[in-house]
């Protein structure tokens, strides 16, 4: 195959007229039969785009001859029949040949896009023996995307409104090459997920919709995707527009905080922050789990900080539950965020407390009943009988609110009590108003007819292992403790979990709870009295 470049061939001017003259002179005695020499003529690619962008910048003109000829002349003419490029080959044998045309004139000058006439003339013995004509197009101009607009950059397929996202745009075409426009959805990495369709040619404006599903009609996960419009022509020119679109299926995220958890007087200030990529549509608040929601005034946007005032100065002391709910513009909402606030305008004031009845002496198994009076009803009342009963468990007493500021406290001393007979043993009574607390002491005497066992000669434990969840405890025995002495329980890393003052006592029981009344974790603990230390294991 012979490949000739136009700048390597001699330029012939006025070829169209010369060919006609030669054809007339030698028509009577042609060396070969006309119409049987050029069997094919074509150009690939066609159209092409000679703009030096590396894509379809030139075309290859191919020609097939059936017999040998003296030469072949190629001529490209524009729409007004002016020759813009010519090439003359040397003598050719029968076969196929090709030449490259870069889409310029013979002198290398670019010209306007258009559909051009490509003619081939075969010469033999000085005369045109055959010819063929085709058309080839040059198209440098790209199609243009105009008016690219995403009507909704966020949408929710599960919502009643705005359950589709809409894309609008127009296409302006130029040049002779046919244009094709394709609309697709891409993942964040640019890989195609679904084709929404396409068309050929120019449009003033068109609209495409996406319902959030992939090519298999499956709903995609919530997240960001890309809306792509790409216009291509046959000459390799293109234009593209890409914009983000968010598929919203989730609820807003809301954080609520109070300036103070406890307040001496309402109103109380609440603040919060709510975010949603599609925009926050509504924030509302209500007290408790019932009643109407009250909308808060918010500014637009995908995240908002808000502030509200809850409560009234006339509201009674106590605990208040406040719920805050956020809804996005598509109607998605999460469970309300709950904040518990306490109002305590007064500290409990003790009036008087005493043992009910004339007897203040008790023994193991007896019921101790105390009548405690405070400035008003509604307080949380508790008592501590640990100084009376070695088996006392916090909360083991019963309390009745009599409604007039008096409270009846009852407690049965255990029959397994190991406390010594003593006078002036204190029962601490505590009154709490939301979070403000006051306390008082009521003293009684413990007197058992049967003398308690003699104190041990040294510090000892009645067991080395117990399970507090079965109600068990470890009895710690020791010689009579002096003033200020105390039994302490530590973890192996030195953290103190329990303390009991034991002045005048010879034993105390540890039920496996910390100083807050909570059961400790399983493990080995150190029991300390003064300089003496013993080990005990808690197994649950």
DOPALO-760085 format. One line per 10 residues: number of its first residue (from 1); their letters; for each residue x, z, y of C-alpha. Coordinates in Angstrom, 2 decimals. Layout:
N
NUM = a = X:Z:Y; ...
//
This chain:
540
1 = xxxxxxxxxx = 0.00:0.00:0.00; 1.33:-0.93:3.42; 0.76:1.54:6.25; 1.43:0.25:9.76; 1.37:2.30:13.00; 0.12:0.52:16.09; 3.28:1.19:18.10; 5.37:-0.62:15.43; 3.37:-3.83:15.58; 3.60:-6.63:18.15
11 = xxxxxxxxxx = 0.79:-6.58:20.68; -1.25:-9.80:20.99; -3.37:-10.30:24.08; -6.47:-12.46:24.25; -6.87:-12.34:20.49; -10.62:-12.96:20.46; -10.21:-16.35:22.14; -7.10:-17.31:20.14; -8.84:-16.70:16.84; -11.69:-19.02:17.81
21 = xxxxxxxxxx = -9.29:-21.82:18.78; -7.25:-21.56:15.60; -10.41:-21.49:13.53; -11.52:-24.72:15.20; -8.19:-26.52:14.66; -7.82:-25.68:11.00; -11.42:-25.62:9.88; -11.14:-28.97:8.14; -8.23:-28.09:5.82; -8.29:-24.36:5.04
31 = xxxxxxxxxx = -5.72:-23.11:2.49; -8.20:-20.65:0.98; -11.96:-20.59:0.84; -13.48:-18.65:3.76; -15.57:-15.56:3.08; -13.67:-14.57:-0.07; -10.54:-12.95:1.39; -11.54:-9.59:2.97; -13.53:-7.82:0.28; -13.86:-4.41:2.02
41 = xxxxxxxxxx = -13.27:-2.81:5.42; -13.83:0.81:6.47; -12.58:3.84:8.44; -12.42:7.43:7.18; -13.23:9.87:8.73; -15.95:8.28:10.77; -16.71:9.69:13.30; -13.48:11.48:14.22; -12.29:13.59:17.16; -8.95:12.57:18.74
51 = xxxxxxxxxx = -8.43:15.78:20.72; -5.21:17.03:19.04; -6.85:20.22:17.72; -5.65:19.54:14.18; -9.14:18.72:12.88; -10.11:15.05:12.25; -7.80:13.89:15.06; -7.34:10.36:13.63; -8.99:7.91:11.26; -7.55:5.71:8.52
61 = xxxxxxxxxx = -8.64:2.05:8.57; -8.65:0.58:5.05; -8.84:-3.11:4.08; -8.94:-4.93:0.73; -7.87:-8.58:0.29; -8.56:-10.76:-2.72; -5.66:-13.20:-2.14; -2.42:-13.25:-0.20; -2.67:-13.99:3.50; -0.22:-14.68:6.30
71 = xxxxxxxxxx = -1.43:-11.72:8.37; -4.38:-9.51:9.25; -5.40:-8.69:12.78; -7.42:-5.51:13.53; -9.34:-5.26:16.78; -11.33:-2.30:18.21; -13.75:-3.15:21.02; -15.78:-0.82:23.20; -19.46:-1.08:24.08; -18.83:-3.90:26.59
81 = xxxxxxxxxx = -16.72:-5.94:24.11; -13.42:-5.09:25.78; -10.52:-4.80:23.36; -9.08:-1.31:23.46; -6.80:-1.39:20.42; -5.25:-4.24:18.39; -2.87:-4.40:15.47; -1.39:-7.43:13.64; 0.10:-7.01:10.19; 2.86:-9.05:8.53
91 = xxxxxxxxxx = 2.07:-11.24:5.52; 0.04:-9.38:2.89; -0.38:-9.90:-0.82; -3.70:-9.40:-2.55; -4.63:-5.69:-2.70; -5.50:-2.70:-0.56; -3.88:-1.68:2.75; -4.43:1.00:5.37; -3.49:1.75:8.98; -3.91:4.91:11.09
101 = xxxxxxxxxx = -5.70:4.79:14.44; -5.37:7.82:16.76; -8.42:6.99:18.86; -6.55:5.76:21.97; -5.89:2.36:23.47; -2.95:0.28:22.33; -0.98:1.80:25.19; -1.84:5.38:24.14; -4.50:6.03:26.78; -7.57:8.10:25.85
111 = xxxxxxxxxx = -11.00:6.75:26.66; -14.62:7.89:26.56; -16.41:8.85:23.39; -18.54:6.15:21.87; -19.42:3.87:18.97; -16.80:1.11:18.73; -16.74:-2.28:16.97; -13.96:-2.57:14.38; -13.17:-6.18:13.39; -10.63:-7.50:10.88
121 = xxxxxxxxxx = -9.42:-11.18:10.84; -7.42:-12.63:7.97; -5.09:-15.59:8.81; -3.79:-18.24:6.45; -1.86:-21.38:7.48; -2.40:-20.49:11.13; -6.19:-20.25:10.90; -8.76:-17.49:10.44; -9.80:-17.66:6.85; -12.11:-14.64:6.77
131 = xxxxxxxxxx = -13.35:-11.73:8.92; -15.29:-8.46:8.59; -16.92:-6.08:11.08; -17.65:-2.36:10.93; -18.37:0.36:13.51; -16.29:3.51:14.10; -17.11:6.46:16.44; -14.86:8.71:18.50; -16.37:12.07:19.55; -14.23:14.62:21.41
141 = xxxxxxxxxx = -17.06:16.61:23.02; -18.33:19.71:21.20; -21.98:20.73:20.88; -22.80:23.67:23.17; -24.79:26.85:22.50; -26.65:27.97:25.61; -28.96:30.87:26.43; -27.75:33.03:23.48; -30.00:36.12:23.58; -30.80:38.90:21.10
151 = xxxxxxxxxx = -34.25:40.14:22.03; -33.76:43.37:20.00; -30.23:44.42:19.10; -31.68:47.28:17.00; -34.69:47.06:14.74; -36.32:48.90:11.83; -37.91:46.97:8.94; -39.87:50.11:7.96; -41.47:50.50:11.40; -44.82:49.20:12.57
161 = xxxxxxxxxx = -43.36:47.75:15.76; -40.04:45.95:16.20; -39.67:45.47:12.46; -37.94:42.13:13.06; -34.97:41.26:15.22; -35.23:38.09:17.27; -32.57:35.59:18.35; -33.09:32.89:20.98; -30.74:30.09:21.99; -30.55:26.40:22.83
171 = xxxxxxxxxx = -28.27:23.56:21.72; -26.81:20.89:24.02; -25.21:17.97:22.18; -22.92:15.18:23.44; -21.05:12.33:21.88; -22.11:9.97:19.11; -21.50:12.35:16.18; -24.53:14.00:14.60; -24.76:17.77:15.13; -25.85:20.50:12.70
181 = xxxxxxxxxx = -26.73:24.08:13.72; -26.71:26.99:11.24; -27.95:30.58:11.83; -26.61:33.36:9.57; -26.30:37.14:9.17; -22.78:38.41:8.50; -21.48:41.78:7.34; -19.11:43.68:9.69; -16.16:41.91:8.05; -17.59:38.47:8.80
191 = xxxxxxxxxx = -18.74:37.56:5.28; -22.12:35.77:5.11; -25.07:37.78:3.76; -28.02:35.48:4.33; -28.72:32.11:5.96; -31.73:32.12:8.27; -31.90:28.31:8.45; -30.63:25.44:10.58; -31.46:22.10:12.14; -29.92:18.86:13.44
201 = xxxxxxxxxx = -29.82:17.59:16.98; -30.42:19.04:20.41; -33.08:21.63:21.37; -33.96:23.24:24.69; -34.71:26.62:23.06; -35.40:27.87:19.56; -36.08:31.26:17.95; -34.99:32.81:14.65; -36.09:36.14:13.11; -34.41:38.48:10.60
211 = xxxxxxxxxx = -36.25:41.10:8.52; -33.20:43.08:7.39; -32.97:41.54:3.91; -30.21:39.66:2.15; -30.28:36.32:0.33; -31.97:38.00:-2.67; -34.71:39.50:-0.42; -33.28:43.01:-0.91; -33.36:45.40:2.04; -29.84:46.08:3.28
221 = xxxxxxxxxx = -28.45:49.52:4.04; -28.65:50.97:7.51; -25.74:49.88:9.67; -24.26:47.26:11.98; -24.36:43.54:11.17; -23.54:40.29:12.99; -25.92:37.58:14.19; -24.09:34.21:14.09; -25.09:30.80:15.48; -22.70:27.94:14.70
231 = xxxxxxxxxx = -23.11:24.32:15.85; -20.87:21.68:14.21; -20.67:17.92:14.54; -19.42:15.35:12.04; -16.25:14.81:14.08; -15.08:18.42:13.43; -16.06:19.88:16.82; -17.94:23.18:16.89; -19.24:26.02:19.02; -20.23:29.52:17.85
241 = xxxxxxxxxx = -21.86:32.66:19.23; -21.76:36.04:17.43; -23.51:39.25:18.48; -24.04:42.67:16.83; -27.40:43.80:15.47; -28.20:47.27:14.06; -30.48:47.86:11.10; -32.07:51.28:11.68; -33.57:53.23:8.79; -32.45:56.78:9.61
251 = xxxxxxxxxx = -33.71:59.68:11.67; -32.14:61.06:14.86; -29.57:63.83:14.64; -30.45:66.92:16.68; -28.39:69.99:17.52; -30.14:72.95:19.18; -28.56:76.06:20.67; -29.77:79.04:22.66; -27.88:80.60:25.54; -28.32:83.96:23.79
261 = xxxxxxxxxx = -29.69:84.79:20.37; -31.20:87.94:21.81; -32.82:88.26:25.20; -33.99:91.31:27.13; -36.72:89.26:28.77; -38.13:85.76:28.46; -38.07:82.98:29.50; -35.11:81.93:27.37; -33.09:78.75:27.93; -32.64:76.34:25.06
271 = xxxxxxxxxx = -30.32:73.37:25.15; -29.59:70.60:22.70; -28.20:67.17:22.04; -29.97:64.39:20.19; -28.50:61.04:19.12; -29.78:57.88:17.47; -28.23:54.41:17.62; -31.60:52.79:18.26; -32.46:55.11:21.14; -34.19:58.47:21.35
281 = xxxxxxxxxx = -37.88:58.02:21.94; -39.25:61.55:22.09; -38.15:65.20:21.95; -40.78:67.93:21.57; -40.83:71.71:21.12; -43.23:74.35:19.85; -43.24:78.05:19.03; -43.65:78.97:15.37; -44.80:76.61:12.64; -48.25:75.93:14.02
291 = xxxxxxxxxx = -49.75:74.67:17.23; -49.27:71.62:19.40; -45.93:70.00:20.14; -44.92:69.99:23.79; -42.91:66.94:24.85; -39.72:67.44:26.82; -38.77:65.10:29.61; -35.76:63.03:28.60; -33.81:60.11:29.95; -33.47:56.95:27.90
301 = xxxxxxxxxx = -30.47:55.96:25.85; -29.12:56.31:22.36; -28.08:59.94:22.94; -29.52:62.53:25.28; -28.69:66.06:26.31; -31.73:68.12:27.14; -32.67:71.57:28.44; -35.90:73.52:28.27; -37.25:76.98:29.03; -39.23:78.76:26.35
311 = xxxxxxxxxx = -41.34:81.91:26.48; -42.97:84.06:29.10; -42.01:87.36:30.67; -45.29:88.85:29.36; -44.50:88.01:25.73; -44.11:91.16:23.62; -40.82:92.21:22.10; -40.06:90.73:18.72; -38.68:87.70:16.95; -39.72:84.20:17.96
321 = xxxxxxxxxx = -39.25:81.00:15.99; -38.75:77.88:18.10; -38.86:74.40:16.56; -37.43:71.26:18.15; -38.30:67.79:16.86; -36.79:64.41:17.77; -38.27:60.98:17.10; -36.55:57.66:17.73; -38.15:54.59:19.23; -39.10:53.33:15.76
331 = xxxxxxxxxx = -40.91:56.54:14.77; -38.18:57.95:12.52; -37.98:61.73:12.68; -36.12:64.41:10.74; -37.34:67.91:9.86; -37.59:70.10:12.97; -34.54:72.14:13.89; -35.42:75.85:13.92; -33.94:78.47:16.24; -34.88:82.15:15.94
341 = xxxxxxxxxx = -34.77:84.17:19.16; -35.25:87.89:19.61; -36.75:89.59:22.63; -36.08:93.30:23.00; -36.90:94.64:26.42; -36.65:98.34:25.46; -34.34:100.58:23.44; -36.27:102.87:21.02; -36.65:106.39:22.47; -36.80:109.32:20.03
351 = xxxxxxxxxx = -39.41:112.01:20.69; -39.06:114.41:17.75; -38.52:114.41:13.98; -38.91:117.17:11.40; -39.60:117.80:7.73; -43.34:117.73:7.07; -44.43:121.25:6.03; -42.70:124.59:6.38; -40.22:124.21:3.49; -36.86:122.64:4.32
361 = xxxxxxxxxx = -35.18:123.57:1.03; -35.18:120.96:-1.74; -33.84:120.51:-5.25; -33.12:117.54:-7.48; -36.33:115.63:-8.24; -38.17:116.92:-5.16; -39.87:114.67:-2.61; -38.60:114.96:0.94; -41.19:113.94:3.55; -40.19:113.61:7.20
371 = xxxxxxxxxx = -42.50:112.93:10.14; -40.54:111.02:12.85; -42.03:110.35:16.30; -40.82:107.66:18.72; -42.04:106.31:22.02; -44.19:103.59:20.42; -45.25:101.95:17.20; -43.86:98.73:15.75; -40.24:99.75:15.28; -38.26:99.12:12.11
381 = xxxxxxxxxx = -37.58:102.59:10.69; -34.96:103.48:8.10; -33.32:106.66:6.81; -30.06:107.53:5.05; -30.29:110.20:2.31; -26.76:109.70:0.95; -25.67:113.16:2.12; -28.51:114.68:0.11; -28.39:112.53:-3.03; -25.29:111.06:-4.69
391 = xxxxxxxxxx = -27.57:108.46:-6.34; -29.11:107.28:-3.06; -29.46:103.49:-2.70; -30.04:102.14:0.85; -33.70:101.27:1.34; -34.83:103.61:-1.44; -37.08:105.53:0.94; -40.63:104.50:1.88; -41.78:104.30:5.51; -45.36:104.24:6.84
401 = xxxxxxxxxx = -46.05:103.25:10.46; -48.97:105.44:11.51; -49.68:103.26:14.56; -49.37:106.00:17.18; -45.58:106.10:17.45; -45.21:108.37:14.40; -43.68:107.27:11.10; -43.89:109.03:7.73; -40.66:108.80:5.70; -40.71:109.78:2.00
411 = xxxxxxxxxx = -37.85:110.04:-0.49; -37.53:111.47:-4.02; -34.18:113.13:-4.75; -32.79:111.83:-8.06; -32.63:114.19:-11.04; -29.08:112.96:-11.76; -27.88:114.04:-8.36; -24.37:115.51:-8.35; -24.40:116.87:-4.80; -23.52:120.55:-4.40
421 = xxxxxxxxxx = -25.97:123.13:-3.13; -25.50:123.26:0.64; -27.24:124.03:3.93; -27.59:121.74:6.92; -27.34:118.44:5.05; -28.16:115.62:7.43; -30.73:112.86:6.98; -30.04:110.13:9.56; -33.17:108.34:10.83; -32.78:105.00:12.55
431 = xxxxxxxxxx = -35.29:103.04:14.72; -34.68:99.38:15.60; -36.45:97.19:18.16; -35.40:93.61:17.33; -31.72:94.35:17.72; -31.59:97.53:19.84; -31.20:100.71:17.81; -31.30:104.47:18.28; -30.99:107.24:15.69; -31.49:110.97:15.15
441 = xxxxxxxxxx = -30.70:113.63:12.50; -32.99:115.89:10.48; -31.24:118.67:8.50; -32.36:120.13:5.16; -30.98:122.45:2.49; -30.26:121.45:-1.11; -30.62:124.32:-3.59; -30.74:123.81:-7.36; -31.28:126.77:-9.71; -28.88:125.36:-12.25
451 = xxxxxxxxxx = -25.36:125.50:-10.95; -23.63:122.12:-10.81; -20.70:121.54:-13.14; -17.41:123.06:-11.98; -15.33:120.77:-9.83; -12.63:118.81:-11.65; -9.06:119.94:-11.44; -7.99:116.52:-10.22; -9.29:113.18:-8.89; -11.05:111.30:-11.75
461 = xxxxxxxxxx = -13.57:108.51:-12.52; -16.26:108.83:-15.20; -15.79:105.12:-16.14; -13.40:102.28:-15.43; -15.90:99.39:-15.62; -19.54:98.94:-14.60; -22.16:96.35:-13.59; -23.93:97.18:-10.30; -26.68:94.63:-11.04; -27.81:96.86:-13.94
471 = xxxxxxxxxx = -28.16:99.83:-11.59; -24.89:101.36:-12.79; -22.35:103.13:-10.64; -19.07:104.95:-11.01; -19.01:108.74:-10.42; -15.90:109.83:-8.55; -15.05:113.51:-9.19; -12.49:115.57:-7.36; -11.73:119.15:-6.32; -13.75:120.40:-3.39
481 = xxxxxxxxxx = -12.92:118.09:-0.49; -11.73:119.54:2.78; -12.83:118.67:6.29; -12.30:115.04:7.19; -11.54:113.89:3.65; -13.14:110.64:2.51; -13.36:108.36:-0.49; -12.48:104.71:0.23; -12.87:101.55:-1.87; -10.41:98.67:-1.34
491 = xxxxxxxxxx = -9.91:95.20:-2.78; -6.54:94.39:-4.34; -5.54:92.62:-1.13; -6.17:95.73:0.96; -9.62:94.99:2.43; -11.76:98.14:2.69; -15.32:97.56:1.47; -16.78:101.14:1.37; -16.15:104.56:2.85; -17.83:107.91:2.24
501 = xxxxxxxxxx = -17.00:111.23:3.96; -16.89:113.93:1.24; -16.13:117.14:3.10; -17.38:120.05:0.93; -18.31:117.77:-2.00; -16.91:117.57:-5.50; -18.26:114.15:-6.46; -19.71:110.97:-5.10; -21.17:107.85:-6.72; -20.24:104.28:-5.75
511 = xxxxxxxxxx = -22.92:101.75:-6.72; -20.74:98.67:-6.25; -21.99:97.89:-2.72; -20.12:97.43:0.54; -20.82:99.39:3.70; -23.59:96.91:4.61; -25.42:97.56:1.33; -24.43:94.22:-0.23; -23.24:94.01:-3.84; -19.50:93.26:-3.99
521 = xxxxxxxxxx = -18.01:90.42:-6.01; -16.72:90.91:-9.55; -13.11:92.07:-9.70; -10.80:95.06:-9.72; -11.08:97.58:-6.87; -8.95:100.51:-5.77; -10.60:103.96:-5.36; -8.65:106.13:-2.94; -8.96:109.82:-2.05; -6.14:110.92:0.16
531 = xxxxxxxxxx = -2.90:109.86:-1.52; -4.52:109.48:-4.98; -5.60:105.99:-6.14; -7.55:104.91:-9.23; -8.71:101.46:-10.42; -12.24:100.44:-11.35; -13.57:97.02:-12.43; -16.85:95.50:-11.27; -18.25:93.03:-13.82; -21.50:91.09:-13.18
//
